[in-house]
Amino acid sequence: MAAQSDVVTFDQLRAAVDETFRCLDAADIEYIQDPVDVTLPLPVITYRIRVPTPESDRLSDECVYAHSFFVESAYLNQPAALSANEAQFTNARPHFIECLNDAGYPVDDSATNDELKNLIVLALTGSGIGSADDPPPGFVPVDCLSGTGVTGF
């Protein structure tokens, strides 16, 4: 269906992720699925996989790549998803600006979304988007994404 319409639906995403979960269950690998907010314009399924050993890490990768990786990637990168993410980010701008200023990262209303995104990553990781630098000594991360519903960009 996805190839015919060039759109990946939430139902297709759900089916693919459920296959990944069945594979993880069969391999006796633990995972936690976060609640899905179906009120979002494009709901997202997020989950964490517990991989205490190299073998469980390898097996979990096999499950994800065999069943849902490509569907998840297509779903999250289709035009509707990118549009919804950008709209959600734009709606949260006032929160981001206030959070960044409170954390000591001066920014004003004229900042572009890309400038805000770089500062959000800098505040969270200690280095900007695309940087491989380690955070400075004593760095304390600040999560300005928390509570906004923005799950990535």
LOGUTOR-871338 format. One line per field, with one value per residue (C-alpha): chain; x, y, z; residue number from 0. Coordinates in nm, 2 decimals. Last residue first. Layout:
# residues N
nuza <- A / ...
px <- X / ...
py <- Y / ...
pz <- Z / ...
roba <- NUM / ...
END
This chain:
# residues 153
nuza <- A / A / A / A / A / A / A / A / A / A / A / A / A / A / A / A / A / A / A / A / A / A / A / A / A / A / A / A / A / A / A / A / A / A / A / A / A / A / A / A / A / A / A / A / A / A / A / A / A / A / A / A / A / A / A / A / A / A / A / A / A / A / A / A / A / A / A / A / A / A / A / A / A / A / A / A / A / A / A / A / A / A / A / A / A / A / A / A / A / A / A / A / A / A / A / A / A / A / A / A / A / A / A / A / A / A / A / A / A / A / A / A / A / A / A / A / A / A / A / A / A / A / A / A / A / A / A / A / A / A / A / A / A / A / A / A / A / A / A / A / A / A / A / A / A / A / A / A / A / A / A / A / A
px <- 1.40 / 1.30 / 1.03 / 0.85 / 0.56 / 0.67 / 0.70 / 1.07 / 1.23 / 1.43 / 1.63 / 1.93 / 2.25 / 2.51 / 2.86 / 3.13 / 3.41 / 3.30 / 3.09 / 3.28 / 3.31 / 3.16 / 2.96 / 2.69 / 2.43 / 2.59 / 2.79 / 2.72 / 2.45 / 2.12 / 2.20 / 2.39 / 2.11 / 1.85 / 2.09 / 2.12 / 1.74 / 1.69 / 1.93 / 1.74 / 1.41 / 1.54 / 1.61 / 1.42 / 1.23 / 1.55 / 1.83 / 2.08 / 2.18 / 2.21 / 1.96 / 1.68 / 1.74 / 1.72 / 1.40 / 1.23 / 1.32 / 1.22 / 0.89 / 0.81 / 0.91 / 0.67 / 0.42 / 0.71 / 0.83 / 0.48 / 0.45 / 0.80 / 0.71 / 0.38 / 0.54 / 0.82 / 0.55 / 0.33 / 0.63 / 0.74 / 1.05 / 0.90 / 0.68 / 0.97 / 1.21 / 0.96 / 0.88 / 1.25 / 1.33 / 1.02 / 1.05 / 1.39 / 1.59 / 1.42 / 1.45 / 1.81 / 1.91 / 1.75 / 1.94 / 2.28 / 2.21 / 2.09 / 2.42 / 2.63 / 2.47 / 2.24 / 2.02 / 1.70 / 1.50 / 1.33 / 1.01 / 0.85 / 0.55 / 0.47 / 0.13 / 0.11 / -0.12 / -0.08 / -0.40 / -0.29 / -0.03 / 0.13 / 0.23 / 0.60 / 0.68 / 0.93 / 1.14 / 1.28 / 1.45 / 1.33 / 1.42 / 1.06 / 0.95 / 1.19 / 1.05 / 0.69 / 0.79 / 0.94 / 0.62 / 0.42 / 0.65 / 0.56 / 0.18 / 0.18 / 0.37 / 0.12 / -0.17 / 0.00 / -0.01 / 0.30 / 0.23 / 0.37 / 0.02 / 0.10 / 0.43 / 0.27 / 0.00
py <- 1.76 / 1.55 / 1.46 / 1.79 / 1.73 / 2.04 / 1.90 / 1.83 / 1.99 / 2.25 / 1.97 / 2.14 / 1.95 / 2.04 / 2.08 / 2.06 / 2.01 / 2.12 / 1.89 / 1.66 / 1.78 / 1.57 / 1.86 / 1.81 / 2.01 / 2.20 / 2.07 / 2.06 / 1.79 / 1.94 / 2.31 / 2.27 / 2.07 / 2.34 / 2.61 / 2.43 / 2.39 / 2.76 / 2.87 / 2.64 / 2.77 / 3.12 / 3.36 / 3.69 / 3.62 / 3.64 / 3.41 / 3.42 / 3.07 / 3.11 / 2.84 / 3.09 / 3.23 / 2.88 / 2.79 / 3.12 / 3.09 / 2.72 / 2.79 / 3.08 / 2.86 / 2.57 / 2.64 / 2.66 / 2.32 / 2.17 / 2.32 / 2.19 / 1.84 / 1.84 / 1.95 / 1.69 / 1.42 / 1.52 / 1.53 / 1.17 / 1.15 / 1.00 / 0.74 / 0.64 / 0.60 / 0.40 / 0.18 / 0.13 / 0.03 / -0.18 / -0.55 / -0.69 / -0.39 / -0.38 / -0.75 / -0.77 / -0.47 / -0.64 / -0.96 / -0.78 / -0.58 / -0.90 / -1.07 / -0.77 / -0.80 / -0.58 / -0.47 / -0.31 / -0.17 / 0.17 / 0.27 / 0.55 / 0.53 / 0.86 / 1.02 / 1.26 / 1.55 / 1.47 / 1.37 / 1.00 / 1.06 / 0.71 / 0.60 / 0.49 / 0.14 / -0.04 / -0.33 / -0.65 / -0.91 / -1.27 / -1.34 / -1.43 / -1.12 / -0.91 / -1.06 / -1.00 / -0.64 / -0.59 / -0.72 / -0.47 / -0.20 / -0.29 / -0.31 / 0.02 / 0.19 / 0.05 / 0.17 / 0.51 / 0.55 / 0.55 / 0.77 / 0.73 / 0.60 / 0.28 / 0.22 / 0.25 / 0.00
pz <- 1.42 / 1.72 / 1.96 / 1.99 / 2.23 / 2.42 / 2.77 / 2.75 / 2.44 / 2.64 / 2.81 / 2.98 / 3.01 / 3.28 / 3.15 / 3.42 / 3.17 / 2.82 / 2.61 / 2.38 / 2.02 / 1.74 / 1.61 / 1.35 / 1.55 / 1.84 / 2.13 / 2.51 / 2.46 / 2.57 / 2.56 / 2.23 / 2.09 / 2.18 / 2.05 / 1.71 / 1.69 / 1.78 / 1.50 / 1.26 / 1.37 / 1.29 / 1.57 / 1.56 / 1.88 / 2.09 / 2.20 / 2.49 / 2.60 / 2.98 / 3.08 / 3.14 / 2.79 / 2.64 / 2.83 / 2.73 / 2.36 / 2.35 / 2.52 / 2.28 / 1.98 / 2.07 / 1.80 / 1.55 / 1.65 / 1.62 / 1.27 / 1.17 / 1.30 / 1.11 / 0.79 / 0.82 / 0.90 / 0.60 / 0.37 / 0.45 / 0.68 / 0.99 / 0.81 / 0.57 / 0.86 / 1.06 / 0.76 / 0.70 / 1.05 / 1.11 / 1.05 / 0.95 / 1.06 / 1.40 / 1.47 / 1.35 / 1.56 / 1.86 / 1.79 / 1.77 / 2.09 / 2.26 / 2.16 / 2.27 / 2.61 / 2.83 / 2.54 / 2.67 / 2.38 / 2.41 / 2.23 / 2.05 / 1.82 / 1.66 / 1.60 / 1.29 / 1.36 / 1.73 / 1.92 / 1.89 / 2.16 / 2.18 / 2.53 / 2.54 / 2.45 / 2.67 / 2.54 / 2.69 / 2.46 / 2.49 / 2.13 / 2.05 / 2.24 / 2.03 / 1.71 / 1.83 / 1.91 / 1.57 / 1.41 / 1.62 / 1.49 / 1.13 / 1.21 / 1.39 / 1.11 / 0.85 / 1.07 / 1.11 / 0.73 / 0.51 / 0.20 / -0.15 / -0.25 / -0.43 / -0.25 / 0.09 / 0.00
roba <- 152 / 151 / 150 / 149 / 148 / 147 / 146 / 145 / 144 / 143 / 142 / 141 / 140 / 139 / 138 / 137 / 136 / 135 / 134 / 133 / 132 / 131 / 130 / 129 / 128 / 127 / 126 / 125 / 124 / 123 / 122 / 121 / 120 / 119 / 118 / 117 / 116 / 115 / 114 / 113 / 112 / 111 / 110 / 109 / 108 / 107 / 106 / 105 / 104 / 103 / 102 / 101 / 100 / 99 / 98 / 97 / 96 / 95 / 94 / 93 / 92 / 91 / 90 / 89 / 88 / 87 / 86 / 85 / 84 / 83 / 82 / 81 / 80 / 79 / 78 / 77 / 76 / 75 / 74 / 73 / 72 / 71 / 70 / 69 / 68 / 67 / 66 / 65 / 64 / 63 / 62 / 61 / 60 / 59 / 58 / 57 / 56 / 55 / 54 / 53 / 52 / 51 / 50 / 49 / 48 / 47 / 46 / 45 / 44 / 43 / 42 / 41 / 40 / 39 / 38 / 37 / 36 / 35 / 34 / 33 / 32 / 31 / 30 / 29 / 28 / 27 / 26 / 25 / 24 / 23 / 22 / 21 / 20 / 19 / 18 / 17 / 16 / 15 / 14 / 13 / 12 / 11 / 10 / 9 / 8 / 7 / 6 / 5 / 4 / 3 / 2 / 1 / 0
END
